[in-house]
Amino acid sequence: MHVDVSGLCAQLRRMVVFRASVFIRGDALSQLIRSIFEFETPSDASRFTPIDDRIMGGLSSSRVVAETSSVARFVGAVSFENNGGFASVRAALEECNFAEDEGICLRIKGDGKRYKVRLLNDSSSNAVAYESSFLACAEWREFPVPFSSLVPTWRGQVVPDAPPFNRAAVVALGFMISERQEGDFELSIDWIRAYRSA
């Protein structure tokens, strides 16, 4: 199968916030045409803002820190005190249009705990988040998140009558740890990219 990488790159040079790349998963070739976060500079990590249970009186804490090896770490501690129990971070996006894409892919490793990646169509504090959960294993792995698999939630509860996820108007991306996982946590993130099948 021939992939016109030069044509793809020419198209993407006209876009401001994304870069082109290609990756192979098994026998299927997919094009990662939108580089959302590569964490090549500390400024990428600094775009993530903590949104922890402290907004409800809890004591959990989190942040995203940059490493010198182009890797970011979502780190902190979950506390059950004061009815707490979750920690999260969120980065605003410039209303990314993923209408032609199938999903996003994360290259991650971690501490064996379960995390959620979350996408939002609305930046308000009461917005529904569309999320997918994953287990952060000790070895690096690529975790694809098809947009069709995202579950709409609000404050930890599924919202069955939520509007369909609008992949053409994504305004924020974030990570969360909850589900009664008390204590320190660490999730390493190499990159986050959007993908579509060739």
C-alpha positions in Angstrom: 0.0 0.0 0.0 1.4 3.4 -1.0 1.1 6.4 1.3 1.6 9.8 -0.3 3.5 11.3 2.6 4.7 14.3 0.6 1.1 15.2 -0.3 0.0 14.7 3.2 2.7 17.0 4.6 2.0 19.6 2.0 -1.6 19.7 3.1 -0.7 19.9 6.8 1.8 22.7 6.4 -1.3 24.9 5.7 -2.5 24.1 9.2 -1.1 26.0 12.2 -1.3 23.7 15.2 -0.7 20.2 13.8 2.1 18.3 12.2 2.1 15.1 10.1 3.4 11.7 11.0 2.8 8.0 10.1 2.8 4.9 12.3 2.3 1.2 11.8 0.1 -0.9 14.1 0.3 -4.6 13.3 -0.5 -5.2 9.7 -2.6 -2.1 9.3 -1.1 1.2 8.2 -2.7 4.3 9.7 -1.9 7.9 9.2 -1.5 10.1 12.3 -2.3 13.3 10.5 -2.8 15.5 13.6 -0.1 15.9 16.2 -2.0 17.2 19.2 0.7 17.1 21.9 4.3 15.9 21.4 5.7 17.4 24.7 8.9 18.5 23.0 9.0 21.7 25.0 7.9 22.5 28.6 5.2 24.8 27.2 3.1 21.7 26.1 2.9 20.4 29.7 2.2 23.9 31.1 -1.0 24.1 29.0 -2.7 21.5 31.4 -4.5 23.0 34.3 -5.5 21.0 37.5 -9.2 20.5 38.1 -9.2 18.4 41.3 -11.7 17.6 44.0 -10.5 20.7 45.8 -13.2 22.6 43.9 -15.6 20.6 46.1 -13.6 20.7 49.3 -11.4 17.7 48.8 -7.7 17.4 49.2 -6.5 15.6 46.1 -3.9 17.3 43.9 -2.4 16.9 40.4 -0.3 18.6 37.8 1.4 17.8 34.5 5.2 18.1 34.6 7.7 18.0 31.7 10.7 15.7 31.4 13.8 16.3 29.3 13.1 13.2 27.1 10.0 14.8 25.4 7.7 13.0 27.9 5.1 14.6 30.2 3.9 13.1 33.5 0.4 13.5 35.0 1.3 13.1 38.7 -0.2 13.8 42.1 -2.2 12.1 44.9 -5.8 11.1 45.4 -7.2 11.7 48.9 -10.6 10.5 50.2 -10.6 13.1 52.9 -13.4 15.6 52.9 -15.4 13.4 50.6 -12.8 13.7 47.8 -11.6 11.1 45.5 -10.5 12.4 42.1 -7.8 14.4 40.4 -7.7 15.7 36.8 -6.1 18.1 34.4 -7.4 19.8 31.3 -5.8 21.6 28.4 -7.7 24.0 26.1 -7.5 23.3 22.4 -8.1 25.8 19.6 -11.5 24.2 18.7 -9.9 21.3 16.9 -11.9 19.8 14.0 -11.5 16.1 14.0 -14.5 15.5 11.7 -12.5 13.4 9.2 -10.6 11.4 11.9 -11.6 8.2 13.6 -10.1 8.9 17.1 -7.0 9.8 19.0 -4.1 7.6 20.1 -2.0 8.0 23.2 1.5 6.6 23.8 1.6 6.0 27.6 3.0 4.0 30.5 2.2 4.2 34.2 1.8 2.7 37.6 -0.9 0.0 37.0 -3.8 2.3 37.9 -6.8 3.1 35.7 -7.1 6.5 34.1 -9.5 8.3 31.8 -8.8 10.5 28.8 -11.5 13.1 28.3 -12.6 15.3 25.4 -15.0 18.2 25.7 -17.2 20.1 23.2 -17.9 22.9 25.8 -15.4 24.7 28.0 -18.0 25.6 30.7 -17.6 24.2 34.3 -20.8 22.1 33.9 -19.9 20.7 30.5 -20.4 17.0 29.7 -17.1 15.2 29.2 -16.7 12.3 26.7 -14.3 9.8 28.0 -12.6 6.5 27.7 -10.7 4.6 30.5 -7.5 2.7 30.2 -5.0 0.8 32.4 -1.6 2.4 32.6 0.9 -0.6 32.4 4.6 -0.3 33.3 5.7 -0.6 29.6 5.1 1.9 26.9 2.0 1.1 24.8 -0.1 2.9 22.2 -3.7 3.2 23.3 -6.2 4.1 20.5 -9.4 5.8 21.5 -12.0 5.7 18.7 -14.4 8.6 19.0 -17.3 6.1 18.7 -16.2 4.5 22.0 -16.4 7.7 24.1 -18.9 7.7 27.0 -20.6 11.0 28.0 -20.3 11.7 31.7 -20.9 14.5 34.2 -19.4 14.4 37.7 -18.7 10.7 37.5 -22.1 9.7 36.2 -23.0 8.5 32.7 -25.3 10.9 30.9 -27.5 8.7 28.6 -29.4 11.7 27.0 -26.2 13.8 26.3 -25.8 15.2 22.8 -23.6 13.0 20.5 -19.9 13.8 20.7 -19.1 16.5 18.1 -15.7 15.6 16.7 -15.7 18.8 14.6 -15.6 21.1 17.7 -13.3 19.7 20.4 -12.3 22.5 22.8 -10.4 20.7 25.5 -8.6 17.4 26.3 -7.7 16.1 29.7 -6.9 13.2 32.0 -8.5 12.0 35.2 -7.9 9.4 37.9 -10.9 8.4 40.2 -12.7 5.2 40.9 -11.5 4.9 44.6 -7.8 4.8 43.8 -6.3 6.5 46.8 -2.7 7.5 47.0 0.1 8.7 44.8 -0.2 8.2 41.0 2.0 8.8 37.9 1.0 8.5 34.2 3.7 9.2 31.6 2.6 10.5 28.2 4.9 10.5 25.2 2.5 11.9 22.7 -1.2 12.4 21.8 -2.2 12.3 18.1 -5.4 11.9 16.0 -5.6 9.1 13.5 -7.6 7.8 10.6 -7.3 4.6 8.6 -5.4 4.8 5.3 
